Amino acid sequence: MMLTLLILFVGVLGVLAVVQLIRVFELARKIRGHRDDQVTNRENRFQSRMMMVFLFGYFAFFAWCFWVTKDKLLPESASEHGVGLDWLLNFNFLIITIAFVLTHIALFYFAYRYSGHRGHKAVYMSHDNRLELVWTIIPAAFMAVIIIYGLNAWNDITADAPEDAHQIELYSFQFAWRARYPGQDGILGDANYNLVSSTNDMGVMTPKFLDEKIVELEGDIALETAKLKPEGYPEIDPSSTMGKQYTKEINRLERHKKRIQKLQQLEYQDAGDDIMIADTFHIPVNKPVHFVFRSRDVIHSAYMPHFRAQMNTVPGTPTEFHFKPIVTTEEMREKTGDEEFNYYLYCNKICGSSHYNMKMIIIVEDEASYAEWLAEQTTYNGEPAGELATGFHHLKSTPENEEDKQEATEDEVAQMN
């Protein structure tokens, strides 16, 4: 504590000393008859030369910064489309660097060449059509190349996925990720947020989870009902303030129970053979992977920097993209010389106090190793996934009742809200 106060005291004394020196310097200039509102030719020449010195020093610092940080960038792209995006990024860097160098050379050279001196009057130019055209057309041409190329790359990964793409659902919530793979039927099962519980993080639909949710709601209803008739105490009047609160909660739970019962009556894709992964998920190399994203609570952002891919995950609105990984984890470890290197999935949207915890390891491997790993997993039904769990995304025709099921689900969501 004393050391801190001593440092603070010395700092204050230093500031006061500098202020006093500046005042002495100003008084000395006044005694010599120097006016602060006038700049001499000697001062102008000195400043103009220092501009050129600063120019070379500035470029030297820029070159040094580039040299010491060039190895801090991401390694080569691990996805097919990312190669093109890296080219586009380098193209941007090239344009920016050229513009940076040329404009700063002009800026400091003009400060040197046209430094002020007594008797010189600057030329006033109000307008020049040729200059306007130059600095409008050239940037517009470069921007057109960047935007068109970027849109093409974006359209490539957000268009319909190939029929042989491996499908994975990435589910985000505060503050973790879950990955879900199709089981033996090759199709991701249906999900509904009303089914989210401590045993069903992703709200997937299976007969087991539907029954469990009904039992859970019946238990909650019984608990709230018991509050109206506390043992050993007088019964609470339903018309009282507390009674109205309990009754309102009971009615809400009853409505929720009816919605789950309606879901049981609908035809749905059973997710019982699906596979959920919590910490590390795998994808095959040189095969397209179709990602579907959902969010349980707030907007998150699925960011896979090594694959040059990012997509917002929005509550109530599934999003998707696909890409083809081209470098396995082991190959990238050899290329980077880092034996502990891993690909990661991050959340790139600040979503709360533990946002930094939202990440998953991604393992890229050959298709045989991928199939072997997938077969070792366990389904929602608690059974081994088996060799038939391929993770493929098969495009099938829409069932005749799909529109009716969607309308029913939307009605339930509206009632729930």
RADAPE-V473670 format. One record per residue. N is the residue number from 0. BURIAL is # if it has 24 or more other ideal C-beta (glycine too) atoms within 12 Angstrom, else .. Layout:
BEGIN
N BURIAL
N BURIAL
END
This chain:
BEGIN
0 .
1 .
2 .
3 .
4 .
5 .
6 .
7 .
8 .
9 .
10 .
11 .
12 .
13 .
14 .
15 .
16 .
17 .
18 .
19 .
20 .
21 .
22 .
23 .
24 .
25 .
26 .
27 .
28 .
29 .
30 .
31 .
32 .
33 .
34 .
35 .
36 .
37 .
38 .
39 .
40 .
41 .
42 .
43 .
44 .
45 .
46 .
47 #
48 .
49 .
50 #
51 #
52 .
53 .
54 #
55 .
56 .
57 .
58 .
59 .
60 .
61 .
62 .
63 .
64 .
65 .
66 .
67 .
68 .
69 .
70 .
71 .
72 .
73 #
74 #
75 .
76 #
77 #
78 #
79 #
80 #
81 #
82 .
83 #
84 #
85 #
86 .
87 #
88 .
89 .
90 .
91 .
92 .
93 .
94 .
95 .
96 .
97 .
98 .
99 .
100 .
101 .
102 .
103 #
104 .
105 .
106 .
107 #
108 .
109 .
110 .
111 #
112 .
113 .
114 #
115 .
116 .
117 .
118 .
119 .
120 .
121 .
122 .
123 .
124 .
125 .
126 .
127 .
128 .
129 .
130 .
131 .
132 .
133 .
134 .
135 .
136 .
137 .
138 .
139 .
140 .
141 .
142 .
143 .
144 .
145 #
146 .
147 .
148 #
149 .
150 .
151 .
152 #
153 .
154 .
155 #
156 #
157 .
158 .
159 .
160 #
161 .
162 .
163 .
164 #
165 #
166 #
167 #
168 #
169 #
170 #
171 #
172 #
173 #
174 .
175 #
176 #
177 #
178 #
179 #
180 #
181 #
182 #
183 #
184 #
185 #
186 #
187 #
188 #
189 #
190 #
191 #
192 #
193 #
194 #
195 #
196 #
197 .
198 .
199 #
200 #
201 #
202 #
203 #
204 #
205 #
206 .
207 #
208 #
209 #
210 .
211 #
212 #
213 #
214 .
215 #
216 #
217 .
218 .
219 .
220 #
221 .
222 .
223 #
224 .
225 .
226 .
227 #
228 .
229 .
230 .
231 .
232 .
233 .
234 .
235 .
236 .
237 .
238 .
239 .
240 .
241 .
242 .
243 .
244 .
245 #
246 .
247 .
248 .
249 #
250 .
251 .
252 #
253 .
254 .
255 #
256 #
257 .
258 #
259 #
260 .
261 #
262 #
263 #
264 .
265 #
266 .
267 #
268 #
269 #
270 #
271 #
272 #
273 #
274 #
275 #
276 #
277 .
278 .
279 .
280 #
281 #
282 #
283 #
284 #
285 .
286 #
287 #
288 #
289 #
290 #
291 #
292 #
293 #
294 #
295 #
296 #
297 .
298 #
299 #
300 #
301 #
302 #
303 #
304 #
305 #
306 #
307 #
308 #
309 #
310 #
311 #
312 #
313 .
314 #
315 .
316 .
317 #
318 #
319 #
320 #
321 #
322 #
323 #
324 #
325 #
326 #
327 #
328 #
329 .
330 .
331 #
332 .
333 .
334 .
335 .
336 .
337 .
338 .
339 .
340 #
341 #
342 #
343 #
344 #
345 #
346 #
347 #
348 #
349 .
350 #
351 .
352 .
353 .
354 .
355 .
356 .
357 #
358 #
359 #
360 #
361 #
362 #
363 #
364 #
365 .
366 #
367 .
368 .
369 #
370 #
371 .
372 #
373 #
374 #
375 .
376 #
377 .
378 #
379 #
380 .
381 .
382 .
383 .
384 #
385 .
386 .
387 .
388 #
389 #
390 #
391 #
392 #
393 .
394 .
395 .
396 .
397 .
398 .
399 .
400 .
401 .
402 .
403 .
404 #
405 .
406 .
407 #
408 #
409 .
410 .
411 #
412 .
413 .
414 .
415 #
416 .
END
